[in-house]
Amino acid sequence: MIKKILITGASGFVGQNLQNYLITEYEIKSLSVRYINNQSFNLEVDAVIHLAGKAHDLKKVSKPSDYYEANFELTKQLFDAFILSEAKVFIFMSTVKAVADKVDEILIEDTIPDPKTHYGIAKQQAEKYILGKDLPEGKRVYILRPCMIHGPGNKGNLNLLYQLVAKGLPWPLGVFENQRSFLSIENLCFVIKELLVNATIPSGVYQVADDEALSTNELIKLLGASLDKRTWISKIPAYLVKMISRIGDCLSLPLNSERLQKLTENYVVSNEKIKKAISKELPVSTKEGLILTFRSFSKN
């Protein structure tokens, strides 16, 4: 039975929410950790949830080595310590970007990985290292690939969209019809808890996403409804939007090529494998989770 849990990266958005979710049923130890050459860990716990790592740097000021040390080398050290310890469960928080930066159809676990960024490549290297090790009897290992995580208190592109709708400004990218998966923090915490308590769930790689994909245009309408505001969706020609984004690459405008891609790309992630494994429905629907996130923006 799992009683004591070690969480790395516990001060981050996912870590704080996960601690609050599990604290009433488990003894939780948080570990602030970074990569140091030749360091070792003494893991006197029943389970390790490894959240710590370096996220994708949108400002592009990080060195490539920062990603490989934080997301690959550190994971190796912790996983090696897990193999030698009495701990029974190791959960590694990877990312869908360890597989693909762009998705044409629907991303599944069997998609052949082809990451393009140092962030994604480092996470993929960590996955390969973990999957390449023989597990001692009685141990379970789960690699989770979440898509865009959101929830109350989270900042990012959803907050930017909220500010636009709250100010009554038109959404200028309505010409782009995309579909994108999201992940409520409550659904992620629910899945992690199921992996802890259900020893029959096989070790392996699992994508984590809410059930329904939404377009950015649908997201704008949902934001407007949560604010009780009328939304304005403008369909500026795509060629003109792309030209402005390229200018933004040079002049540091709010819209640049990378942000345009994130706001308008297709990125649909299947959650069928994890739902089949836990044999339960996720507690929060896509729209319910997003509305909870939007309402937290208005409170702040």
C-alpha positions as CSV (number, residue, x, y, z in Angstrom):
1,M,0.0,0.0,0.0
2,I,1.2,3.5,-0.9
3,K,1.6,5.7,2.2
4,K,4.6,8.0,1.7
5,I,5.0,10.0,-1.5
6,L,8.0,12.1,-2.7
7,I,7.1,14.9,-5.1
8,T,9.8,16.8,-6.9
9,G,8.9,20.2,-8.3
10,A,6.2,20.5,-5.6
11,S,6.3,24.3,-5.7
12,G,5.1,24.6,-9.3
13,F,1.5,24.8,-10.5
14,V,1.0,21.1,-10.9
15,G,2.9,20.3,-7.7
16,Q,0.9,22.6,-5.5
17,N,-2.4,21.3,-6.8
18,L,-1.3,17.7,-6.5
19,Q,-0.2,18.2,-2.9
20,N,-3.6,19.7,-2.0
21,Y,-5.3,16.8,-3.8
22,L,-3.4,14.0,-2.0
23,I,-2.6,15.5,1.3
24,T,-5.5,14.1,3.3
25,E,-4.7,10.5,2.3
26,Y,-0.9,10.4,2.0
27,E,2.2,11.5,3.9
28,I,3.9,13.8,1.4
29,K,7.5,14.8,1.2
30,S,8.5,17.6,-1.2
31,L,12.0,17.7,-2.7
32,S,13.5,20.8,-4.3
33,V,16.1,19.4,-6.7
34,R,18.3,20.3,-9.6
35,Y,20.9,18.5,-11.5
36,I,24.3,18.1,-10.0
37,N,26.9,15.8,-11.5
38,N,27.3,12.4,-9.6
39,Q,24.6,13.2,-7.0
40,S,22.6,10.4,-5.5
41,F,19.3,10.2,-3.7
42,N,18.1,8.1,-0.7
43,L,14.4,7.5,-1.4
44,E,12.7,6.3,1.8
45,V,9.2,6.5,0.4
46,D,6.6,4.3,-1.3
47,A,6.2,6.3,-4.4
48,V,8.0,9.0,-6.4
49,I,6.2,11.6,-8.5
50,H,8.8,13.4,-10.6
51,L,7.5,16.8,-11.7
52,A,10.7,18.9,-11.6
53,G,12.2,20.0,-14.9
54,K,12.7,22.9,-17.2
55,A,9.7,24.0,-19.2
56,H,9.8,25.3,-22.7
57,D,11.3,28.8,-22.7
58,L,9.2,31.1,-24.9
59,K,11.7,33.9,-24.4
60,K,14.5,31.7,-25.8
61,V,17.1,32.7,-23.3
62,S,18.0,29.2,-22.0
63,K,20.9,27.2,-23.2
64,P,20.3,23.7,-24.7
65,S,22.3,22.1,-21.9
66,D,19.7,23.5,-19.4
67,Y,17.0,21.2,-20.9
68,Y,19.2,18.1,-21.0
69,E,20.4,18.5,-17.4
70,A,17.0,19.3,-15.9
71,N,14.8,17.0,-18.0
72,F,17.1,14.1,-18.8
73,E,20.1,13.8,-16.6
74,L,18.2,14.6,-13.4
75,T,15.5,12.1,-14.3
76,K,18.1,9.4,-14.8
77,Q,19.5,10.1,-11.4
78,L,16.1,9.9,-9.7
79,F,15.1,6.8,-11.6
80,D,18.3,5.0,-10.8
81,A,17.7,5.8,-7.1
82,F,14.1,4.5,-7.5
83,I,15.4,1.2,-8.9
84,L,17.7,0.7,-5.9
85,S,15.1,1.8,-3.4
86,E,12.1,0.1,-1.7
87,A,9.7,2.5,-3.5
88,K,7.0,0.7,-5.6
89,V,5.8,3.4,-8.0
90,F,7.6,6.0,-10.1
91,I,5.6,8.6,-12.1
92,F,7.5,10.8,-14.5
93,M,5.8,13.9,-15.9
94,S,6.8,14.0,-19.5
95,T,4.9,16.0,-22.2
96,V,3.2,15.4,-25.6
97,K,6.0,17.6,-27.0
98,A,8.3,14.6,-26.4
99,V,6.5,13.1,-29.4
100,A,5.4,15.9,-31.7
101,D,5.4,19.7,-32.0
102,K,2.6,19.5,-34.6
103,V,-0.3,17.1,-34.9
104,D,-2.1,16.6,-38.2
105,E,-4.7,14.0,-37.0
106,I,-4.9,12.6,-33.4
107,L,-1.9,12.0,-31.3
108,I,-1.7,8.5,-29.7
109,E,0.8,6.7,-27.6
110,D,2.1,4.6,-30.5
111,T,3.0,7.7,-32.6
112,I,6.7,7.5,-33.5
113,P,8.4,10.3,-31.5
114,D,9.9,13.1,-33.5
115,P,10.4,16.1,-31.2
116,K,11.9,19.2,-32.6
117,T,12.9,21.3,-29.6
118,H,15.5,20.8,-27.0
119,Y,12.7,20.6,-24.4
120,G,10.9,17.8,-26.3
121,I,14.1,16.0,-27.2
122,A,15.3,15.9,-23.6
123,K,12.0,14.6,-22.3
124,Q,12.1,11.9,-25.0
125,Q,15.6,10.9,-24.0
126,A,14.3,10.5,-20.4
127,E,11.4,8.4,-21.6
128,K,13.8,6.1,-23.5
129,Y,16.1,5.7,-20.6
130,I,13.2,4.7,-18.3
131,L,11.7,2.3,-20.8
132,G,15.0,0.8,-21.5
133,K,15.5,-0.5,-17.9
134,D,14.4,-3.8,-16.6
135,L,12.0,-3.3,-13.6
136,P,12.5,-5.3,-10.5
137,E,9.5,-7.4,-9.5
138,G,6.8,-5.4,-7.7
139,K,7.7,-2.0,-9.1
140,R,5.5,0.1,-11.4
141,V,6.5,2.9,-13.7
142,Y,4.3,5.4,-15.4
143,I,5.3,8.0,-18.0
144,L,2.6,10.7,-18.3
145,R,2.3,12.9,-21.4
146,P,0.0,15.8,-20.6
147,C,-1.2,18.3,-23.1
148,M,-1.9,22.0,-22.2
149,I,-2.6,22.0,-18.5
150,H,-4.9,24.7,-17.0
151,G,-6.7,25.4,-13.8
152,P,-7.4,28.1,-11.2
153,G,-4.3,30.2,-10.7
154,N,-2.6,29.1,-13.9
155,K,-1.1,31.8,-16.2
156,G,-0.3,31.6,-19.9
157,N,-2.1,31.9,-23.2
158,L,-5.5,31.2,-21.7
159,N,-4.9,34.3,-19.5
160,L,-4.0,36.3,-22.5
161,L,-7.2,35.3,-24.2
162,Y,-9.2,36.2,-21.1
163,Q,-7.7,39.7,-21.0
164,L,-8.7,40.2,-24.6
165,V,-12.3,39.1,-24.1
166,A,-12.6,41.0,-20.8
167,K,-11.6,44.2,-22.4
168,G,-14.2,43.7,-25.2
169,L,-11.6,43.5,-27.9
170,P,-12.3,41.5,-31.1
171,W,-10.6,38.1,-31.6
172,P,-8.6,38.7,-34.8
173,L,-7.8,35.1,-35.7
174,G,-11.2,33.8,-36.4
175,V,-10.3,32.7,-39.9
176,F,-8.2,29.8,-38.5
177,E,-10.4,26.8,-37.7
178,N,-8.4,24.5,-35.4
179,Q,-9.0,21.8,-32.8
180,R,-6.9,21.6,-29.6
181,S,-6.9,19.4,-26.5
182,F,-6.7,20.7,-23.0
183,L,-6.2,19.2,-19.6
184,S,-7.8,20.3,-16.4
185,I,-5.5,20.1,-13.4
186,E,-8.2,18.3,-11.5
187,N,-8.3,15.5,-14.1
188,L,-4.5,15.2,-14.0
189,C,-4.5,14.9,-10.2
190,F,-7.4,12.3,-10.5
191,V,-5.3,10.2,-13.0
192,I,-2.2,10.3,-10.8
193,K,-4.1,9.2,-7.7
194,E,-5.6,6.3,-9.7
195,L,-2.1,5.2,-10.7
196,L,-1.1,5.3,-7.1
197,V,-3.9,3.2,-5.7
198,N,-4.6,0.7,-8.5
199,A,-1.7,-1.8,-8.7
200,T,-3.3,-3.6,-11.7
201,I,-2.7,-0.7,-14.1
202,P,0.2,-1.8,-16.3
203,S,3.5,0.2,-16.4
204,G,3.9,2.3,-19.5
205,V,3.3,5.5,-21.4
206,Y,0.0,7.3,-21.0
207,Q,-1.2,10.5,-22.6
208,V,-3.5,12.7,-20.4
209,A,-6.1,15.0,-21.9
210,D,-9.7,16.0,-21.3
211,D,-12.3,14.3,-23.4
212,E,-13.2,17.0,-25.8
213,A,-11.0,19.1,-28.2
214,L,-12.1,22.7,-28.8
215,S,-11.2,25.3,-31.4
216,T,-9.8,28.7,-30.3
217,N,-12.9,30.3,-31.7
218,E,-15.0,28.0,-29.4
219,L,-12.7,29.0,-26.5
220,I,-13.3,32.7,-27.1
221,K,-17.1,32.1,-27.1
222,L,-16.8,30.1,-23.8
223,L,-14.8,32.9,-22.3
224,G,-17.4,35.4,-23.3
225,A,-20.2,33.3,-21.8
226,S,-18.3,32.9,-18.5
227,L,-17.9,36.8,-18.4
228,D,-21.4,37.4,-19.7
229,K,-19.9,39.4,-22.5
230,R,-20.6,39.5,-26.2
231,T,-17.6,38.2,-28.2
232,W,-16.4,39.6,-31.5
233,I,-14.6,37.2,-33.8
234,S,-13.0,38.9,-36.7
235,K,-11.8,36.9,-39.8
236,I,-8.8,38.9,-41.0
237,P,-7.3,37.1,-44.1
238,A,-4.8,34.5,-43.1
239,Y,-2.0,35.8,-45.4
240,L,-2.3,39.2,-43.6
241,V,-2.2,37.7,-40.1
242,K,0.9,35.7,-41.1
243,M,2.6,38.7,-42.5
244,I,1.9,40.7,-39.3
245,S,3.3,37.8,-37.2
246,R,6.5,37.8,-39.2
247,I,6.9,41.5,-38.5
248,G,6.2,40.7,-34.9
249,D,9.2,38.3,-34.9
250,C,11.5,41.3,-35.6
251,L,9.7,44.1,-33.6
252,S,8.6,42.2,-30.5
253,L,4.9,42.7,-31.2
254,P,2.2,40.8,-29.2
255,L,1.7,38.6,-32.2
256,N,4.7,36.7,-33.5
257,S,5.0,33.4,-35.5
258,E,5.4,31.2,-32.5
259,R,2.4,32.6,-30.6
260,L,0.3,32.5,-33.8
261,Q,1.2,28.8,-34.1
262,K,0.2,28.1,-30.5
263,L,-3.1,29.9,-30.8
264,T,-4.2,28.4,-34.2
265,E,-2.5,25.0,-34.5
266,N,-4.3,21.7,-34.4
267,Y,-3.2,19.5,-31.5
268,V,-5.7,16.8,-30.6
269,V,-4.6,14.2,-28.0
270,S,-6.2,10.9,-27.4
271,N,-6.9,9.9,-23.8
272,E,-8.4,6.5,-24.7
273,K,-5.5,4.4,-23.3
274,I,-5.5,6.0,-19.8
275,K,-9.3,5.9,-19.5
276,K,-9.3,2.3,-20.4
277,A,-6.5,1.6,-17.9
278,I,-8.2,3.3,-15.0
279,S,-11.7,2.1,-16.1
280,K,-13.3,5.3,-14.9
281,E,-14.6,8.5,-16.5
282,L,-12.7,11.8,-15.8
283,P,-14.4,13.9,-13.1
284,V,-14.4,17.2,-15.0
285,S,-15.5,17.9,-18.6
286,T,-13.5,20.0,-20.9
287,K,-15.8,23.0,-20.7
288,E,-16.4,22.7,-16.9
289,G,-12.6,22.7,-16.3
290,L,-12.1,25.7,-18.6
291,I,-14.9,27.7,-17.0
292,L,-13.3,27.1,-13.5
293,T,-10.0,28.4,-14.9
294,F,-11.7,31.5,-16.4
295,R,-13.5,32.3,-13.2
296,S,-10.2,32.3,-11.3
297,F,-8.9,34.9,-13.7
298,S,-11.8,37.2,-12.9
299,K,-11.2,36.8,-9.1
300,N,-7.6,37.9,-9.6
